[in-house]
Amino acid sequence: PEKCVFLYNSHKNAFENNRFERCDIGIHFTAGSDRNRITGNAFIGNRTQVKYISTKWDEWSVDGRGNYWSDFAAYDLNGDGTADVPYRPNDSMDHILWTQPAAKLLLGSPAVQLVRWSQSAFPALLPGGVIDSHALMQPVEIPLPVESGETRR
């Protein structure tokens, strides 16, 4: 599928214990969709995990629990099950590529690599967007319903 979830001008929704898997875009927010609660989900194998264009930050962890991101090469030195550094699925280049599709011609250029390196070294240069301060190190187990009303994993 093209998008696992698409939100247009949608506020105060809760997404918890879901798998957004093998889509072009895991979750796409547009038209000012904000104040959504997104925690305990697994984003696995999506070409683009999140498409969110905004100048403000949107935190995707709640009470110390974030989401699992299959493309996040994180580390957990204290063994608490969450990454020791925040996950930011998008950077300035993503914003440019989404708003100026012709910029894809420059994707492999040293200039683009320099911008991405600068942003990883100096996060203050990032324009805003999604941040998951407590990204999970393992995908969440999502209980599957069975006919008798019980759940299995």
CORZI-V28070 format. One line per field, one symbol per residue. ss: DSSP state (h for helix, s for strand, l for the rest). phi: phi as a letter, one per 20 degrees, with the letter a starting at -180 (. if undefined). psi: psi as a letter, one per 20 degrees, with the letter a starting at -180 (. if undefined). A space follows every 10 residues. Layout:
BEGIN
ss=???
phi=???
psi=???
END
This chain:
BEGIN
ss=llssssssll lllsssllss slllssssss llllllsssl lssslllsss ssllllsssl lsllsllssl llllllllll lsllllslll lhhhhhhhhl hhhhhhlllh hhhhhhhhhh hlhhhlllss sslllsllll lllsslllll ssl
phi=.fcfbcdclc clecdbmcdd cldfcfbcdb lmfbleecbm dcdcmegcfc dbdaedecfd cclmcdcecf eeedccfeme ncfecfdcfc cgfgffffec gffffegeff fffffffgff fcgfffeopf cdfcgfecff edfdfcgfne dcd
psi=qgpgpppolp qkqpoplqpo plrgpgpopr ljorkqooqk rpopkqgpgp oooqiqqopk qpljpcrpoh jomrqnhikj iqqiqqpoiq ahhggghhhm hiihhjgjqh gghggggghh hnhiiqirbp pnilpqhqqq poppqrhiir qr.
END
